[in-house]
Amino acid sequence: MALRGSSRLCGVKRTLVALVVGLSESLIGEDTPAIRALAERGWVAPIDPVLPAVTCTAQATYVTGLPPSGHGVVGNGWYWRDRAEVAFWKQSNALVQGPKLWDLARERDPAFTCATMFWWFNMFADVEWSVTPRPIYHHDGRKGADVYAGPPELRARLNRELGRFPLFRFWGPATSIESTRWIVDATLRVLAEERPTLTLAYLPHLDYDLQRYGPSAPQSRRALREVDAEVGRLIEVADRDGLELILLSEYGIEPVSRPVHLNRVLREAGFLVPWLNDDRWELLEPGACRAFAVADHQVAHVYVRRPADLEPVRALLARTPGVAQVLAGEARGELDHPRAGELVCVAEPGAWFTYYYWLDDALAPDFARCVEIHKKPGYDPCELFLDPARRAPKLHMAWKLLRKILGFRSVFDVIGLDPSLVGGSHGRPPSDPADGAVFVSGSAAGARSRVAPTEVQGLILERVFAGQGA
C-alpha cells in the first residue's frame, strides 16, 4: 500500500480547483480573456443554486456532495440556540457534517494529498496543507493580520517569503486585489513545493466591487480584469505542469437597491425587544427575543421561540415589502436542519436583508460602525464602505490608525449606517441561470449543460481519478 503523502499515485491527475467568488457565465467575456480562453477550450455550465447561495453553504455543498440539510451549514452564520448567540464565519471543519471530498479520495487511494488555500471551514481539516485567515486578537483590543496554516511551518515559510497576509485588504473598506494576489502567490508555492494531488484555492477579489457597485458598474469591470490576471497566472502554471484545472463560483451577484429591515419589523410588532446598556447602546439579546432574524444577504433565518408565535410572525413577514417567500417546516426543503430558523425568508429581486434592529442610529451599538464580523448578529455589506457622512472619512481612518499604532485605545468607527450604498447582493436563486454560480472546465471531457451543486464533489473526483477508470 502506498504511504499517505507519497507521490507514487497511479492513474491520478493532479488537479487545481480555483473558486472565483462572484463569477457567473454572463461575466465571462472581453474583461476576462484568460477565463474565456479556458472556457473555449473546455466547457462552461451554470451550477444550480444552493439556498442560500452564500459562501459557507455553497462550499460545504461542493466539498461534501450534500445539501444543507445534510451538511448543516445553513448560512455564513446561524443562531446557536444552546448558547443563545449568533455566530458568523466560524472556521472549524468539524462544523461541516458528512464525509469530505478528501476523505473519499483517500479511501480510493491512500497516497492522495490535498491542500486547501483559503476555502472556508479548512481549520483542523484532515488535509495535508491548509491556509486560511486568522487574525490575532490582542487583549488591548488591537487586531493583527495573520493566517492559520497547517502544518505550522507552512505559515512561517509563507510569512517569510511573501510577507504577512494583507488581512485588511481581504475584507473592509480597504479591500483590494492585494489579498487575492497573496493567495495566488501562496497557492503557486504550495503547488511547486508540496505537489498536492488536489489543490483548492479561493479567490475573493471580484466579490467586493460587485457588492459595492453592482455587476455592471465600471469598478466591477475593472475588478473582473484584475481577478482574470490572477486566474491567468494559475492557468499558466497548470498548463506548464500538466494539471487539470477547474474554475468554480458559489453564486452570482445581482443589482440591488432595496434594503429590508426584518428585525425592525419584528421589533415594531413586539417580537423583539433590545436591551439598553449603560452606554445607551441598544443590543440584541437573541435568547430574550420571541422572534428575530439572522440576515445573510438575500436570505434570513428567523428564529421563533414560542410555537404560538410561529404563524403570526410568518404572516407579518409575508406581507413585508421586499420579502418574496417565507418558508416554514418542510417547505424549507434542503434547509430543513436543526440549525435553521423556524422560518426562512427569501428576498424579492433587487432587495436584500439588513441585520439592523435599532430605530434610531444614535442608539446603534459602537460595533455597528466598525468592521466587526463576530459581534454583529447578521451580515453587514456596509463594511465595504467608508462612512460618506464624515467630511473626510479617509483622514478619520488615518487618525484612528495612528492612534492604534501609538498604543491608544480607539474605536475604529469608520463604517456608515446607510444601507442604500450597497449595489449588489446574492443568496436568492438567480432569475437567469447565466447570472448564478458557474462551473468552468479546462478540459472538454465530461461536458454538461448544467451542474447540480451536489455533483461538484463527484466531478472533481472524476478529474482526479480519470486515469484509474470506474
Long-range contacts (C-beta under 8 A, 24 or more apart in sequence): 1-110, 2-109, 2-110, 2-111, 3-110, 3-111, 4-106, 4-110, 4-111, 4-113, 5-111, 5-113, 5-128, 6-111, 7-111, 7-195, 8-111, 9-109, 9-111, 9-112, 9-197, 10-467, 10-468, 11-465, 11-466, 11-467, 11-468, 11-469, 12-109, 12-111, 12-112, 12-197, 12-464, 12-465, 12-467, 12-468, 13-243, 13-244, 13-463, 13-464, 13-465, 13-466, 13-467, 14-195, 14-196, 14-197, 14-198, 14-241, 14-242, 14-243, 14-244, 15-197, 15-198, 15-199, 15-243, 15-244, 15-245, 15-246, 15-460, 15-463, 15-464, 16-187, 16-191, 16-198, 16-199, 16-201, 16-234, 16-238, 16-243, 16-244, 16-245, 16-246, 17-198, 17-199, 17-200, 17-201, 17-245, 17-246, 17-247, 17-248, 17-460, 18-201, 18-203, 18-231, 18-234, 18-245, 18-246, 18-247, 18-248, 19-59, 19-119, 19-200, 19-201, 19-202, 19-203, 19-247, 19-248, 19-249, 19-250, 20-203, 20-206, 20-227, 20-231, 20-247, 20-248, 20-249, 21-55, 21-202, 21-203, 21-204, 21-205, 21-206, 21-207, 21-249, 21-250, 22-206, 22-207, 22-210, 22-249, 22-251, 22-252, 22-253, 22-426, 23-206, 23-227, 23-247, 23-249, 23-252, 23-438, 24-215, 24-249, 24-252, 24-253, 24-430, 24-434, 24-435, 24-436, 24-437, 24-438, 25-433, 25-434, 25-435, 25-438, 26-215, 26-252, 26-432, 26-434, 26-435, 27-215, 27-224, 27-252, 28-438, 28-440, 31-221, 31-224, 31-225, 31-228, 32-224, 32-225, 32-228, 32-231, 33-228, 33-232, 34-228, 34-229, 34-231, 34-232, 34-235, 35-228, 35-231, 35-247, 35-440, 37-235, 38-231, 38-235, 38-245, 38-247, 38-440, 38-442, 39-440, 41-442, 41-444, 42-440, 42-441, 42-442, 42-443, 42-444, 42-447, 43-440, 43-441, 43-444, 43-447, 43-448, 44-438, 44-439, 44-440, 44-441, 45-438, 45-439, 45-447, 45-448, 45-449, 45-450, 45-451, 46-433, 46-434, 46-436, 46-437, 46-438, 46-439, 46-450, 46-451, 47-248, 47-249, 47-436, 47-437, 47-438, 47-439, 47-450, 47-451, 47-452, 47-453, 47-456, 48-433, 48-436, 48-437, 48-450, 48-451, 48-452, 48-453, 49-251, 49-429, 49-430, 49-436, 49-437, 49-453, 50-250, 50-334, 50-437, 50-453, 51-299, 51-333, 51-334, 51-335, 51-346, 51-427, 51-428, 51-429, 52-296, 52-297, 52-298, 52-299, 52-335, 52-427, 52-428, 53-250, 53-251, 53-426, 53-427, 53-428, 53-429, 53-430, 53-436, 53-437, 54-250, 54-251, 54-296, 54-297, 54-299, 54-426, 54-427, 55-120, 55-250, 56-89, 56-120, 56-121, 58-250, 58-251, 58-437, 58-453, 59-119, 59-120, 59-121, 59-250, 60-96, 60-120, 60-121, 61-453, 61-454, 61-456, 62-101, 62-248, 62-453, 62-456, 62-457, 62-460, 63-96, 63-100, 63-101, 63-119, 63-121, 63-457, 64-96, 64-97, 64-98, 64-99, 64-100, 64-101, 64-457, 65-98, 65-101, 65-454, 65-455, 65-456, 65-457, 65-458, 66-97, 66-98, 66-454, 67-334, 67-453, 67-454, 68-334, 68-335, 68-337, 68-340, 69-333, 69-334, 69-335, 69-336, 69-337, 70-97, 70-98, 71-96, 71-97, 71-98, 72-96, 72-97, 72-337, 72-338, 72-339, 73-121, 74-301, 74-335, 74-337, 74-339, 74-340, 75-294, 75-296, 75-299, 75-301, 76-296, 76-379, 77-294, 77-296, 77-378, 77-379, 78-294, 78-301, 78-339, 78-340, 78-341, 79-286, 79-294, 79-301, 79-303, 79-341, 81-303, 84-285, 84-286, 84-287, 85-286, 86-286, 86-294, 86-377, 86-378, 87-374, 88-373, 88-374, 88-376, 88-378, 88-379, 89-120, 89-373, 89-374, 91-120, 91-121, 91-122, 91-123, 91-132, 91-134, 91-148, 92-121, 92-123, 92-124, 93-121, 93-122, 93-123, 93-124, 93-125, 93-126, 94-124, 95-121, 96-121, 100-125, 100-126, 101-198, 101-457, 101-460, 101-461, 102-126, 102-127, 102-198, 104-457, 104-461, 105-197, 105-198, 105-461, 105-464, 105-465, 108-461, 108-465, 108-468, 109-465, 109-468, 111-197, 112-197, 112-198, 112-464, 113-194, 113-195, 113-196, 113-197, 113-198, 114-196, 114-197, 114-198, 114-199, 114-200, 115-187, 115-190, 115-191, 115-194, 115-196, 115-198, 115-199, 115-200, 116-200, 117-183, 117-186, 117-187, 117-190, 117-199, 117-200, 117-201, 117-202, 118-183, 118-201, 118-202, 118-204, 119-200, 119-201, 119-202, 120-202, 123-148, 124-150, 128-194, 128-196, 129-154, 129-190, 129-194, 129-196, 131-155, 131-158, 131-186, 131-190, 133-165, 133-167, 133-170, 135-167, 140-407, 140-409, 141-409, 142-404, 154-190, 157-189, 158-186, 158-189, 161-189, 162-186, 162-189, 170-204, 171-371, 171-373, 171-383, 172-371, 172-383, 172-384, 173-371, 173-383, 173-384, 173-385, 173-386, 173-397, 173-414, 173-415, 175-205, 175-208, 175-384, 176-205, 177-205, 177-223, 177-226, 177-227, 177-230, 179-204, 179-205, 180-204, 180-205, 180-226, 180-227, 180-230, 181-230, 184-230, 184-233, 184-234, 187-234, 188-233, 188-234, 188-237, 191-237, 191-241, 191-243, 192-237, 197-464, 198-460, 198-464, 201-234, 203-227, 203-230, 203-231, 205-230, 207-253, 208-384, 210-253, 210-424, 211-253, 211-381, 211-384, 211-422, 211-423, 211-424, 211-425, 212-384, 212-385, 212-421, 212-422, 212-423, 212-424, 213-423, 213-424, 214-253, 214-255, 214-256, 214-423, 214-424, 215-252, 215-253, 215-254, 215-255, 215-424, 215-435, 216-255, 217-423, 220-424, 235-442, 238-442, 244-442, 244-443, 244-463, 244-464, 244-466, 245-442, 245-443, 246-439, 246-440, 246-441, 246-442, 246-459, 246-460, 246-463, 247-438, 247-439, 247-440, 247-442, 248-437, 248-438, 248-439, 248-440, 248-456, 249-437, 249-438, 250-437, 251-426, 251-427, 251-430, 251-436, 251-437, 252-426, 252-430, 252-435, 252-436, 252-437, 252-438, 253-424, 253-425, 253-426, 254-349, 254-350, 254-424, 254-425, 254-426, 254-428, 254-430, 254-431, 254-435, 255-350, 255-423, 255-424, 256-298, 256-350, 256-351, 256-352, 256-422, 256-423, 256-424, 256-425, 257-350, 257-420, 257-423, 258-321, 258-322, 258-348, 258-350, 258-351, 258-352, 259-351, 259-352, 259-353, 259-354, 259-419, 259-420, 259-422, 260-320, 260-321, 260-322, 260-323, 260-347, 260-351, 260-352, 260-353, 260-354, 261-353, 261-354, 261-356, 261-357, 262-293, 262-295, 262-300, 262-302, 262-317, 262-320, 262-323, 262-345, 262-353, 262-354, 263-292, 263-293, 263-295, 263-354, 263-355, 263-356, 263-357, 263-378, 264-356, 264-357, 264-358, 264-359, 265-316, 265-317, 265-320, 266-291, 266-292, 266-293, 266-302, 266-313, 266-316, 266-317, 267-357, 267-359, 268-359, 269-316, 271-309, 271-313, 271-316, 272-357, 274-357, 274-358, 276-363, 279-366, 280-363, 281-363, 281-364, 281-365, 281-366, 282-357, 282-358, 282-363, 282-364, 282-365, 283-365, 284-357, 284-377, 286-377, 292-357, 292-377, 293-341, 293-345, 293-353, 293-355, 293-378, 294-341, 294-355, 294-377, 294-378, 295-353, 295-354, 295-355, 295-378, 295-379, 296-353, 296-378, 296-379, 296-427, 297-352, 297-353, 297-379, 297-381, 297-425, 297-426, 297-427, 298-346, 298-347, 298-351, 298-352, 298-353, 298-425, 298-426, 298-427, 298-428, 299-344, 299-345, 299-346, 299-347, 299-353, 299-427, 299-428, 300-341, 300-344, 300-345, 300-353, 300-378, 301-340, 301-341, 301-343, 301-344, 302-326, 302-341, 302-342, 302-343, 302-344, 302-345, 303-341, 303-342, 304-341, 304-342, 304-343, 310-342, 310-343, 313-343, 314-343, 317-343, 317-345, 322-347, 322-348, 322-351, 323-347, 323-348, 323-351, 324-348, 324-349, 324-351, 324-428, 346-427, 346-428, 347-425, 347-427, 347-428, 349-428, 349-431, 352-381, 352-422, 352-425, 352-427, 353-378, 354-378, 354-380, 354-419, 355-379, 355-380, 356-417, 356-419, 361-417, 364-417, 366-411, 366-413, 368-415, 368-417, 369-411, 369-413, 369-414, 369-415, 369-416, 369-417, 370-411, 370-412, 370-413, 370-414, 370-415, 371-412, 371-414, 371-415, 380-415, 381-419, 381-422, 381-425, 382-415, 382-416, 382-417, 382-418, 382-419, 382-421, 382-422, 383-415, 384-422, 385-415, 385-416, 385-421, 386-414, 386-415, 386-416, 387-413, 387-414, 387-415, 387-416, 387-417, 388-416, 388-418, 388-421, 389-416, 389-418, 390-414, 390-416
